[in-house]
Amino acid sequence: MNKRILGITTATFATLFLLTACSPKEEGSTETTTSTTAVQTESNETVYPLEIEVTDSEGNTHIQTFEQAPERIVTNNLSSIEILLELGLKDKIVGITQPDNEVTGEFADDVKDLDVIGDKMTVSKETIAGYTPDIVVGREMAFNDESIGSVATLNDLGIQTYIQTASSMTSNPPLTNVIDDVLALGKIFNVNERAEEYAKELETRYQTVVEKVQAQEGDETLTLLPIVAYDASKSSFAVFNISGGLQSDLLKQLNVKPAVEGSVADPSLETIINTNPDIILYVTADRNADLDANAVESIKNEPLLKEVNAVKENRIYTTTYDDFMDYGVRIFDTLEMLGDHLYGENK
């Protein structure tokens, strides 16, 4: 039987749906995708055996062979859980790692129904193997033998993997890799029609924001500082690294750049004053709930920050950790929120 090699790229998707092409990548940028071109049949059914390539955190590629659609799934992050639920695969999910925050939104009740196998920081490959999954789906960083098991180790146990291309830390994946992941998982599980419908919805959302930005952007590039756990009593906070990864492309599509490169910053008001960001994005998380309740108002009312551009121009926006720092569809919510504030009716 002939094998099929899966690789769904943004170009393939655009051709399939005849939508407006994504804005061209800047010269020298790197895009993480699976290999070659996706094979479609007239009936839109996946042809097995199916081979795909996954790339681990060390940049090594591994061929994963599927003789049929997997029946038992373990996932290691919220974004992969929600994509699988959207594709109608709830009954196949036999285990998940504990979400970082209380899950909200349309899949909150579904996630509560799923079996939590442990915390992402402590779960082991032995625990994973005990659930006898056919496939482990999730973020790149967890696929190592100190965590859920490397791709090679899991394969030796007869377990296939799918590493979200949007979670790559070895390159700077574009937001459209989320769409690629939807299509790839649709192919693996032979739910192509739903995956393509969902991918088209996401592509439309993405293009709407991109076109809005392109129609209005000027020569000025705004700067953004993501603030986490702002403590007014100590005048301290933390920042995420948004100079790389999926978040880097989110800013790029909005004609915005990080106010601080990397995640190394003095956690004091002096950093905010010296960087003078045009936008402050306050990121909430359950672990910081006590601080988050008054954080934005505290920033606005801090006398030492009154001359900071973001404060003067009232460009302090709020998002959640899952909507900004995970590797799935929720990041489109943040893209739309910021796009609307910077270029839309709320401008």
Secondary structure, 3 states (H helix, E strand, C coil): CCCEEECCCHHHHHHHHCCCCCCCCCCCCCCCCCCCCCCCCCCCCCCCCEEEEEECCCCCEEEEEECCCCCCEEECCHHHHHHHHHCCCHHHEEEEECCCCCCCCCCHHHHHHCCEEECCCCCCHHHHHHCCCCEEEECHHHCCCCCCCCHHHHHHCCCEEEECHHHCCCCCCCCHHHHHHHHHHHHHCCCHHHHHHHHHHHHHHHHHHHHHHHHHCCCCCEEEEEEEEEECCCCEEECCCCCCHHHHHHHHHCCEEECCCCCCCCCCHHHHHHHCCCEEEEEECHHHHHHHHHHHHHHHHCHHHCCCHHHHCCCEEEEEHHHHHCCCCHHHHHHHHHHHHHHCCCC
